[in-house]
Amino acid sequence: MGFRKLPIMSSSKTNPMMSKAWRATVGELAHHNAAVELVPVTEKGVELPRVRARLLKADDNDGSLIVEKPGNLKQAEALAKGVAVDVYVITDHSRMKARSRVIDLGLFNLNKKTRVMAVRLEPVRDIASAQRRACFRLSTVSLGLSAKLHHEAWPESQRSMAAKVVDLSDRGIGLTAGLEIELAKQMKGQVYQLVVPLPGQDEDLELDACLVRVVETEFNTVTLGFQFDFESLGQQRRVERTVQQFSVAQQRKQLQRMRGAG
């Protein structure tokens, strides 16, 4: 079963330059099936955890979008028909957001041989520039924190990879690893299982994270920027609490050292 033709809302008026930038950006992302971020919003206006999904099509005629249905069951359930969503498109040059709504779910022809489950969104409205969500990012270089990355597709003998933590926030983490830049770029957009022991905390930081940024650094290493991929609002709140408690504790230690009391 494919997508049915359903009546869709017309998009509201938006700054023409912003609309042009939006069309160009989503067109490029759709061409490469790159990821966008979706934030489902409840009827009471409460934001649910963010969902990263491949953009499969951006319709030039009506402005609707088609994204791949998430494999995570809870994330897929959150994108039910009729649910309002905020759509974020992020590139190296721009960061924009718009409002939309899920109007259909069905099969999408990815190519001649492959069909995938997908979600159709009504034409977006209220396109605007999106500022990065404010969150404190703690530099951890001096702390010597280590992390482990896992991926289910990696062979059993190489199921995990060690890395050093360079910074941490309640939305993501920066790691350095000894990888060739081309190999690291191939990893971009994939979701990994992340484990980070945090000194002084009752439990390790353990959750999925998507690789969203790769930067080549010195001595054959790369910096990898990950965005946390929360499976539920409860998990997001736990991670936020753990990271914030750890950050506050480290800031207090730093102040004590500066005052000569450490």
Secondary structure, DSSP 8 states (H G I E B T S, - for coil): ---------------HHHHHHHHHHHHHHHHTT-EEEEEEE-TT--B---EEEEEEEE-TTT--EEEE--SSHHHHHHT-TT-EEEEEEE-SS-EEEEEEEEEEEEEEESSSS-EEEEEEE---EEEEE--------EE-GGGT-EEEEE-TTS-GGG-EEEEEEEEE-SSEEEEEE---HHHHHHHTT-EEEEEE--TTSSS-EEEEEEEEEEEE-STT-EEEEEEE--SSHHHHHHHHHHHHHHHHHHHHHHHHHHTT--
